[in-house]
Amino acid sequence: MAKQVTLLSRFKPSERKLIRSYQRLFGKDNPDARVILNHLADSCHMFQSTFLGSGERDEMLFQEGERNVFLRILTYLNLSPEELLEKYHEEEDVEVTDENLV
């Protein structure tokens, strides 16, 4: 519980209500949380490189923006990418390596 108090203390009081809503929505008691987080992780390029080559700068920046949104959700849930894989991600979809945690 101390970990959550530390998380909430980093945010303004107005943001704390939002964070608690994210935590309820994506809590382990919600059976849809795993499905939705897996979909968002895949859609937001969480475990794949967004580097597309030197001529694809705009698309790469767009994909990094998508990734940033998902990282914000993880922050609200007080999860690291490694913890996401352990708790939510379906093992058959992603092989855990040092490369896909960058």
Sequence and secondary structure as in RCSB ss.txt:
>XXXX:A:sequence
MAKQVTLLSRFKPSERKLIRSYQRLFGKDNPDARVILNHLADSCHMFQSTFLGSGERDEMLFQEGERNVFLRILT
YLNLSPEELLEKYHEEEDVEVTDENLV
>XXXX:A:secstr
 HHHHHHHHTS HHHHHHHHHHHHHTSTT THHHHHHHHHHHHTTTTS     TT HHHHHHHHHHHHHHHHHHH
HHT  HHHHHHHTS TTT    SGGG 
